[in-house]
Amino acid sequence: MEENFIGQVTQKAVLMHKGAFVLVREKNEDLWILPGGRLQVGEKPEAGLLREIQEELGVDAAVESIISVDTYHGGAESKTPKFFVFYRASVLPNQEISIQNEIADVALISKKEELEMYPTYPNYKAVIEQFLA
């Protein structure tokens, strides 16, 4: 019998700022991730991503296009499957990133070689490498 996907929708942005893209590291985490988060019930996808960027980085952004979609069926840390949507987005002009409550650090990456200094999840790395190609 066919089983339909039931899980969380997670939206992430390859967020451009000052000629580089943004990686964030959440508090109590070792891996670096793309900004974004889960879509809330009743929320439009782009509005949800913009809300997450504002909550994490204190900036407004413009969503430009979808780069990739992917699924993740959890490991020990999560039994809930996730459907990822990766967007290209840009911080609006004349705004500066300001680390907010859940974020410990921010990195701006402009070259593929710099990515090796920031360990991340394999699906994020694949999207970033595709974007930088």
Phi, psi and omega per residue, in radians:
M1 nan 2.410 -3.131
E2 -1.277 2.370 3.132
E3 -2.010 2.242 3.139
N4 -1.448 2.683 3.118
F5 -1.253 2.226 3.021
I6 -2.302 2.060 -3.104
G7 -3.051 -2.875 -3.130
Q8 -1.596 2.552 2.997
V9 -1.757 2.125 3.135
T10 -2.039 2.281 -3.113
Q11 -2.014 2.314 -3.141
K12 -2.273 2.661 -3.110
A13 -2.154 2.322 2.798
V14 -1.430 1.638 -2.967
L15 -1.655 2.029 -3.121
M16 -1.501 2.392 3.095
H17 -2.688 2.086 3.099
K18 0.987 0.758 3.070
G19 1.354 0.167 3.128
A20 -2.398 2.962 3.053
F21 -1.921 2.779 -2.971
V22 -1.740 2.312 2.900
L23 -2.033 2.572 3.102
V24 -2.205 2.683 3.019
R25 -2.154 2.104 -3.135
E26 -1.322 2.729 3.097
K27 -1.017 2.475 3.127
N28 1.118 0.383 3.106
E29 -2.175 2.609 3.110
D30 -1.707 -0.505 -3.075
L31 -1.510 2.579 3.079
W32 -1.607 2.511 -3.098
I33 -2.348 2.911 3.006
L34 -1.384 2.548 3.104
P35 -1.089 2.612 3.125
G36 2.378 -2.994 -3.124
G37 -3.138 -2.771 -3.043
R38 -1.408 2.529 3.039
L39 -1.341 2.317 3.117
Q40 -1.576 2.725 3.131
V41 -1.008 2.295 3.104
G42 1.447 -0.007 -3.077
E43 -1.634 2.443 3.028
K44 -1.294 2.490 -3.061
P45 -0.929 -0.909 -3.113
E46 -1.122 -0.666 3.115
A47 -1.115 -0.662 3.109
G48 -1.130 -0.730 3.110
L49 -1.136 -0.773 3.131
L50 -1.102 -0.649 3.078
R51 -1.086 -0.811 -3.136
E52 -1.078 -0.748 3.117
I53 -1.076 -0.749 3.113
Q54 -1.108 -0.768 -3.128
E55 -1.129 -0.648 -3.067
E56 -1.499 -0.642 -2.958
L57 -2.141 -0.112 3.097
G58 1.191 0.435 3.126
V59 -2.230 2.750 2.993
D60 -1.644 2.614 -3.086
A61 -2.445 2.923 3.035
A62 -2.050 2.233 3.080
V63 -1.461 2.267 -3.053
E64 -1.815 -0.863 -3.095
S65 -2.881 2.835 3.031
I66 -1.467 2.307 3.119
I67 -1.650 -0.752 -3.009
S68 -2.851 2.797 2.976
V69 -2.277 2.672 -3.090
D70 -2.748 2.833 3.029
T71 -2.127 2.695 3.094
Y72 -2.444 2.209 -3.066
H73 -1.867 0.584 2.943
G74 1.165 2.771 3.023
G75 -2.169 -2.581 -3.133
A76 -1.102 -0.547 -3.071
E77 -1.366 -0.314 -3.060
S78 -2.595 2.176 3.079
K79 -1.680 -0.116 -3.119
T80 -1.592 2.104 3.081
P81 -1.088 2.609 3.137
K82 -2.157 2.481 3.021
F83 -1.943 2.019 -3.100
F84 -1.693 2.406 2.958
V85 -2.128 2.111 3.135
F86 -1.823 2.192 -3.109
Y87 -1.988 2.738 2.843
R88 -1.649 2.343 3.124
A89 -2.566 2.864 3.126
S90 -2.374 2.445 3.015
V91 -1.143 2.375 3.133
L92 -1.167 2.675 -3.087
P93 -0.995 2.691 3.041
N94 1.090 0.544 3.086
Q95 -2.173 2.535 3.111
E96 -2.041 2.424 3.107
I97 -1.163 2.357 3.106
S98 -2.288 1.953 -3.092
I99 -1.014 2.258 -3.123
Q100 -1.815 -3.125 -2.968
N101 -0.791 -0.860 -2.999
E102 -1.488 -0.113 -3.065
I103 -1.795 2.339 3.117
A104 -1.654 -0.585 -3.048
D105 -2.738 2.745 3.128
V106 -2.297 2.464 3.060
A107 -2.255 2.480 3.034
L108 -1.869 2.154 -3.053
I109 -2.003 2.184 -3.141
S110 -2.000 -0.267 -3.129
K111 -2.310 2.596 -3.135
K112 -0.984 -0.649 -3.114
E113 -1.080 -0.566 -3.134
E114 -1.180 -0.447 -3.097
L115 -1.045 -0.546 -3.118
E116 -1.088 -0.377 -3.134
M117 -1.409 -0.129 -3.052
Y118 -2.219 1.607 -3.121
P119 -1.047 2.381 -3.106
T120 -2.512 3.081 3.108
Y121 -1.248 2.585 -3.114
P122 -0.991 -0.686 -3.112
N123 -1.220 -0.578 3.074
Y124 -1.176 -0.783 -3.122
K125 -1.054 -0.717 3.128
A126 -1.089 -0.745 3.127
V127 -1.142 -0.751 3.139
I128 -1.111 -0.791 3.128
E129 -1.104 -0.669 3.068
Q130 -1.090 -0.742 -3.134
F131 -1.141 -0.693 -3.096
L132 -1.397 -0.231 -3.086
A133 -1.151 nan nan
